[in-house]
Amino acid sequence: MQIIRFNALHFTAIFLIIAFSCKEEKIIPPESVLTIEQKVDALISQMTIDEKIGQMTQAERGALQNIEDIKNFYLGSLLSGGGSAPSVNTPTAWAEMYDLYQSYALQTRLKIPLIYGIDAVHGHSNVKGAVIFPHNIGLGCTRNPSLVQEAARITAKEVAATGIDWTFAPCIAVPRDERWGRTYEGYSETPELQSMMAEAAVKGFQGISPDNPESIAACVKHFVGDGGTQNGKDQGNTICDEQTLRTVHLPGYIAAINAGVKTIMVSYSSWNGIKMHGNKYLLTDVLKNELGFKGFLISDWTGIDQLPGDYKSDIETAINAGLDMVMVPTNYKQFISLLKELAAEGKVSLERIDDAVKRILTIKYELGLFEHPYADKSLLASVGSNEHRAVARECVRQSLVLLKNTNNVLPISKNLKHIHVAGKSADDIGNQCGGWTISWQGSSGNITTGTTILTAIQNTVDESTNVTFSIDGSSAEGADIGIVVIGETPYAEGAGDRNNLTLSWDDLSAVQRVKNAGIPVVVILISGRPMIIEPTINLVDAFIAAWLPGTEGQGVADVLFGDYPPTGLLSHTWPKSMSQIPINYGDINYDPLFPYGYGLTY
């Protein structure tokens, strides 16, 4: 038998013969060696128009007419709006719900996973038992971007534990009028502080690598100028020249883009009468082309519906302006049908659709969703952990701003004989947390796990100290000191818009009753913005702006009793009266009650 021996030249020749004989066949390398861009291009080349439009559609989980619609309409995304939770609101139930929805997406022909969004704006705030951090107005007062980054990192880990990949945060609005009900969602009235915190939060949410199991995609919002609307009206009109828009409202987005933010949400508001959801100049020319944003743009909840014209023209205008994914959130079938019609009519080009889908799929690949589409349930034990609560407690400590401290009433001795605590927010975890907590608008009461300020005081003082409590300020006689916790009750967008920021009659009465007892009085103000506090502040010995501190009221007690000195500095100018609003740092004839950056310490 003759043995034929082959050397390397023989093998090369044979390969070339085969290659030339099959020159019409494409040799596709293994997926493991493809770049994300190559993977996305390969996937798009296989997609039908229905599959592409499905990727551009985000439906609210509670609005699904049938869970099969996830695969039948190739939905690219689901969200939970404020308060949209599984029937049993536990972290485990959230993870199981997420996995169920994801399993339907993976039954589609191309097995493209969902990206799931939620408003985890100050912790995983829809989930009972999760840690709730101070709202951004308080975090701005810390002047500590490292702490803000750590808070975002912990939030990301708790969100990821429930499977969810994406938070609609941080809000980097620059609130210029405290009448706006979303004032507390921004870090500051100044673009400098807003930019610093935007970068920190994005880095915290997305981590060193977004495909890390403990990282999620961030979404800075609301592009652009939402904090500058006339009279502080939610979803209103920001009237200013382009230079003002760029110098006040745009810097935070530049910082976020430089930090690698994956998504941006478009604002309901208008700029000089033009709705942002239809503003091609700002969405495409400025944001995508000039600033080089490579992620995808998501609309706000039914945001395109506010554009002029019928629903079909709304879709045409919004997609052509640069929106990549639309938060429908209930009308997903009609949206898909009409966008398909627009594509067939050539009113929305296939090129624009492919660009949107490419941006969306790129983020899904970067998040590692194709490789790891399901919840990492090993993270569930971290939700609401003591370790996470300790960081939130530190955020509370550093966010408090001491506005007044006559005769060094603060810090309070832990071994006084009798401390009287009063006020409607002294023992109310819901009031501490504010809006966007468990439900959209938030609510008063025992809504989630946490430590109220009253409980924190009881935890801190000596065993021999008698701590009494009344909501209305009664029965304070004989106490060594009174602590009155007053302020706003929870609200969110729309319902939070106010033309009167004076203290309520109940609050004024509670303070006055404790004052009438003839004892030193400390007031702690729970609020989502500076309020009109004269003449109350003149009546009392000490006054602390505690903002909306979240679940860890122990941080307030740490400052009250001197375990931690107050270090917070105002992130907003504090007005004397309603007639001064709007008032902002840098105004001509600037004469506030307390200036931007003010804060006492011990």
Buried (B, 14 or more C-beta within 10 A) or exposed (E): EEEEEEEEEEEEEEEEEEEEEEEEEEEEEEEEEBEBEEBBBEBBEEBEEEBBBBBBBBBBBBBBEEEEBBBBBBBBBBBBBBBBBBEEBBBBBBBBBBBEBBBBBBEBEEEBBBBBBBBBBBBBBBBBBBBBBBBBBBBBBBBBBEBBBBBBBBBBBBBBBBBBBBBBBBBBBBBBBBBBBBBBBBBBBBBEBBBBBBBBBBBBBBBEEBBBBBBBBBBBBBBBBBBBBBEBBBBBBBBBEEEBBBEBBBBBBBBBBBBBBBBBBBBBBBBEEBBBBBBBEBBBEBBBEEBEBBBBBBBBBBBBBBBEEEBBBBBBBBBBBBBBBBBBBBBBBEBBEBBBBBBEEEBBEEEBBBBBBBBBBBBBBBBBBBEEBBBBBEBBEBBBBEEBBBBBBBBBBBBBBBBBBEEEBBBBEBEBEBBBBBBBBBBBBBBBBBBBBBBBBBBBEEBBBBBBBBBBBBEBBEEEBEBBBBBEBBBBEEBBBBBBBBBBBBBBBEBBBBEEBBBBEBBBBBBBBBBEBEBBBBBBBBBBBBBBBEEBBEBBBBBBBBBBBBBBBBBBBBBBBBBBBBBBBBBBBBBBEBEBBBBBBEEEEEEBBBEBBBBBEE
